[in-house]
Amino acid sequence: MKFSKRLQKIDNMITSNYDHIWDCCCDHGLLGVNLLKRNAAKNIHFVDIVEKLIRDLDKQLKQEFSDNVSKTRWKTYCLDAAEIPIQTRESNLIIISGVGGDLLIDLVQSIRSAHKNQKLDFLLCPVYHNYKVRQALTTMGFGLINESLVKENKQFYEIIHISTQSKIPISLVGSLMWDFSRQSHKEYLKQTIAHYQRKLKNSTTNANKIVLDYKNLQLSAES
Ligand SMILES: C[S@@+](CC[C@H](N)C(=O)[O-])C[C@H]1O[C@@H](n2cnc3c(N)ncnc32)[C@H](O)[C@@H]1O
């Protein structure tokens, strides 16, 4: 199975030495396996809610990374990612990628409220609803570490690295990820504005404010 450009980008953004990295919603575990190969943390945890995926992954990991082969410890869990058993007083990075924005918000909220006084970092890559995700993260009190934009199979993905310890505000429309010297970034901004302009016709959303925020970003990019 291919280690996609999006997963590669997420991998590249992990530069700190964490005690624990949680590859939540790991599917076949491609990202976590890569992290395991490069000993990116002392412990790599693979979490998915589908039993068969975890059973197969566990078998594969036992073959490839037995204790005497890898210096990084690993563990698999067939579990709702909302319930991950985080170790207190150690550093934790929780990755949630490749799921819709609403589920991703629910998972971050559940993990955050189960570990209220714990320093937590998250690396998030939602499928759609980035503005809503950023709003929720701001409300939960997170700050920004880094962010990045990646295009894969004609679709753009925002990757957001956040922490309970960071005081850098998370912009609702994105900040560090933009490079307007790149045509693809201009294209993504244009697409996003068009998407919310279509939603303006549906009066139940707050698309007006969202369109305005993205248009202001476009104006500042042009000046
Ligand atoms: C499309 S895959 C994402 C794989 C990988 N993280 C990526 O970014 O490419 C989504 C995975 O999320 C898992 N999943 C969905 N809800 C979950 C939950 N509440 N807890 C754990 N895993 C979940 C699914 O079983 C599926 O394997």
The ligand as a Gaussian input file, in Angstrom:
#p B3LYP/6-31G(d) Opt

LIG

0 1
 C       -9.753000       6.682000       5.960000
 S       -9.057000       5.879000       7.316000
 C       -7.747000       6.997000       7.740000
 C       -6.421000       6.321000       7.717000
 C       -5.228000       7.196000       8.019000
 N       -5.294000       7.755000       9.353000
 C       -5.067000       8.284000       6.981000
 O       -5.013000       9.463000       7.341000
 O       -4.962000       7.951000       5.796000
 C      -10.214000       6.153000       8.637000
 C      -10.089000       5.119000       9.745000
 O      -10.715000       5.638000      10.909000
 C      -11.244000       4.535000      11.652000
 N      -12.176000       5.087000      12.656000
 C      -13.356000       5.708000      12.432000
 N      -13.910000       6.108000      13.601000
 C      -13.041000       5.762000      14.579000
 C      -13.022000       5.923000      15.999000
 N      -14.035000       6.526000      16.644000
 N      -11.987000       5.439000      16.698000
 C      -10.968000       4.802000      16.065000
 N      -10.922000       4.623000      14.725000
 C      -11.937000       5.095000      13.987000
 C      -11.839000       3.660000      10.561000
 O      -12.019000       2.348000      10.996000
 C      -10.774000       3.801000       9.456000
 O       -9.835000       2.747000       9.516000

